[in-house]
Every structure is written in C-alpha cells, then in structure tokens.
Amino acid sequence: MTSTNKSKEFRYTPTPNIVFGKLLDEIEDINNLKFILRIIWMIDQSKRKPKYITIKEITSDKILYPIIYKESVKEIETACISMIQKPSLNELLMCHQINENGSHNTIVALNTSRNKTMLFKIQQIDQSDSVFQSTVDIAEETSNIFKLYEDNIGVLNPIIADELKAAENTYPHDWVSSAFKEAVLRNKRSWQYIKTILENWYREGKTDGRVGGNSKKSRYGQYFRR
C-alpha cells in the first residue's frame, strides 16, 4: 500500500556556533533567546547584499515588538539598539549607520569581517554625492570608474571596459558615481542596472540622485551635445 502522506520538508536557517556555546551559557531570560534567534532568522531572510535588517524592521516585527516594548515604552528603537549592543552580543551582531533610499537608517548584521568590509564600502560611497575628487584629471577619472566597478560589481571584461569608457565620455562624472551608489543601496549590482539609471536620468532629468519625478531637473543639455 502506497502512502499518500508526503513527509514535511523543512527549511533551515544557518546559526553561528557562538549561539550554542558562549551565548547559550550566558542567557538566563527566555525573551533574550527569542530576541537573538528571531534576529538571526530575519537577517537570513534578507535579500540584501550583504544581508542586513533595519531597526525599523526589527521594531515592527510582531514577535520582537512585545519583547522590546517591555524594555522601554518611550523609545522603542533606542531600546532595540541598546539590546543589540549588549556586551554579550558584540561578537554576534553589529549596528551600522547607512543612508538607504535617501534616509539614514541604523541596520543590524552578523558581526563578520566580510560584512564589515562591504558595509564600510557602502558607507564610503554614501559620504559624498561623488566618490571622486572634482580636481582629478580625465585619466584618473577613467581609472577610478574601473575601480568603482571592480569594488562593487566584479571583475572587468573588455566589453564592459568599453562601455565604461563610453559612459564616462557621455554622462557627467557625478552622475556615474551617483548611479553606482544607487545600485549598491538597492542591491542591484550590475552594469546593466547602472546603465539603465543613467539612461533614465538623461531622459527624465536628475535631482538629488533620483530618477525623474521632480520639479527641478538637471539635464546637462550642453554637456551631452558636446
């Protein structure tokens, strides 16, 4: 007789070993354990690269909100950050400030060297509307756009290199660097996506690094004609 019941398939969430060793030994409150495990699960579900979640996502989570709310009724986001920054969690989680879609956010990620490096790169790109100094010459700008590509997308090939040169000669330099920044923040790390941003800015205008939809648009018409 063939059974019609199918066995359940479980999905798994990778969990750092420290949770089952040092942290498990130190945790006395079950709510703290819930807090840690839920955040690890939320980070794993994230589609961003590197994987991270925002404080707002944590405080709006239906499971975590009651736990954080007990800590502080007044400033729930501050209470959440305080819980994450407890000495016992320093080796597991880290808080980081980034500019995401035009607003400053505190995000939470696993405390790994790879995450630290990638978040630092995002922060560097975000510190200015242009990654490059305005005084660099054309040769330096060309080499920098290659470096920007390699640092944030991947290894160059001859076809991409030609397209990067063409973009450098077609669009204002601050547009190029802003487009890279936009792609990184949206986790769309591809030259095709960046090129589409630039083309949209050319058609619709660009204000404050965003595509169209603004009353004041910078088109650089004379620049493009040159």
N, C-alpha and C positions, 0 to 999 in steps of 0.2 A: 504494500500500500504506500502510495506516494503522498507525503505530507504537503499540504497546500500552504502551510505556515512558513513564511520566509523569516530567516533569522535577522534580527535587527543589525543595522550597520551603524557603528558609532564613529563620530569624528573626534579627532584628538587635538588637544592644544598643547604644544611644547611648553614645558615649565622649567625654568632654571633650577639646577640642583640645589642651590642655596636655600630654596624654599623648603626643601625636605630635610635640610640639615640644620644650619645655624638658626634660621628664622623660625622653623617649627619648634625648636627647643626654647626660643625666647617668647613666642606668642602665648599669652595667657587668656586673652579675650577672644572669643569666637568671632566677634564682629571684625576684629583686625584681620583674622584669617580670611573671612569673606571679602574684605576690602582688597587684600592683596591678590587673591585668586581671581576676583572679578576684573581687576585692572589688567592682569596678565592676559585674561581671555579677551578683553576689549582691544588690547594692543594687537593681539594675534589676528583679530578680525579686520583690523585696519587695512585698507587698500593703498595707503600712502607708502612712500619710499623715502627715507626709512620709515618703519612702522611707528606711528605715534598716535596719541589721542589728546584732545584738548581738555582743559579743566572744565569748560562748559559741558562737554560731552559726559564727563565723569559726574558732575553735579546734577545733571538731568537724567542720569540712569536710574531706573525705578528700583533697582536693588541697592545701589550705593547711596542714593539720596537719604534714606532714613538713617543710615549709619553715620554719614557726615553731619546730618542735621542734629544728631544728639550731641555732637562735639561743639557746635556753635549755631545758635538760632540767627544771629545777626549777620555774620559774614560767612556764608557757606563756602564760597570759593576760597577765601583765605584759610578757612578751617581745613579744606581739602588739601591745599598746598602744604599746610603745616603737618598734616598726617603723612603725606608722601615724603616730606623732608625729615622725618624722624630718623635719628641716628641708626636705628635698626634696619632701615630701608635704603640707606645710602649706597650699599653695594648692589642693590637690585634695581632701583628706579632713579631716574633723574628728571628734574624740571628744567625747561629751557624756554627762553623767550624768542618768538619768531613773529614776523609780520605775515599773516595769512589772509590773502584776498583783501588787502588794504587795511586790516585792523590787527593790532598787536594782541597776541594770544600767548598764554602760558601752556606749554604742551608737556606731556609725560611720555617717556620712552624707557625701554630697558637700558640699564647703565652698562653699555658695551663700548669698546673702543671704536668700533665701526660706526655706531650711531653717533658718537661724539664727533667723529670726523665729518660725517655727512651733514649733521645739523650745524656744525661750525661753518661749512661751505655755504649753506643756505643763509646763515646769518651774515656772512661776508657779502653775498650778493645783495642782501636786503639793506645794507648800511648806506647805500647810495643809489640814486637813480641810474648811475652809470658805474660799471665795475672799473672802468679805466680812468686814468688821469686825462683831463682835457688837453693837456700840453704835450701828450705823446705824439710822435710823428706817424705818418701813414704806415711805414714799415712795422713799427711797434704795434699799431692797432691791428694790422693783419695777423701778426703772430699771436696777439692776445685773443683774437676771436677763435683761433685754432685751440689755444689753451683752454678757453672757456668751454668749447665743445668737448674736449677730452676730459676735463674735470667733471662735467655734469652729464654727458651723454655716453661717450665711449671712444673707441679707437677710430681715428680718421681713416678714410679711404680716398683714393684720387677723385672720385665723383663728388663726394661730399666736400672735399677741399676746394674744388672748382666752384661749387655752389656757395660756399662760404665767402670766397673771393668776390663772387658776383653780388652777394648780399651786401658786403662791405662797401662795394662801389655804387650800390643802388640806394641804400637806406642810410639815414643819419646814424651815426655811431651809437648815440644814446638809445635809439630805437632798438638796435640789435641787442645791446646788453639788457634792456628792459624786457625784451621778448624772451631771452634766456631765463631771466628772473621769473617771469610769469609762468613759463613752462615748468620750472623747478617747483614753484609753490603749488601748482596744480597737479604735480606728479605726472606730467606728460612729457617725459624726457625723450623727445625725438626731434630730429631736424625738420621733418615734415610738419610737425605741430608748430614749431617756431616760425617756419616759413609762412605758414597759414596766418599766424598772428600778424606778421609784418605786412602781408598782402591785405589783410583786413584793415589794418591801420592806414595803409595807403589809400584804400577805397573810402573808408568811413571817417577817417580822422583819428587822432590820438590825443587824449587828455589824461594826465596823471597816470600814464602807463596802462590805460584800459581801452578796450575796443569800443569805438563809437558811443552812441547814447549820451553824448554830452553837448551842451550848448556851445561851448568854445572848443574848436578843433584845430590842431596844428597839422598842416598838410605838407609844409616844406615844398610847395609847388615849384619854386625856382630851383631848389636843390635837385629835385627829380629831373627837371628839364635839362640841367647841366649834366 
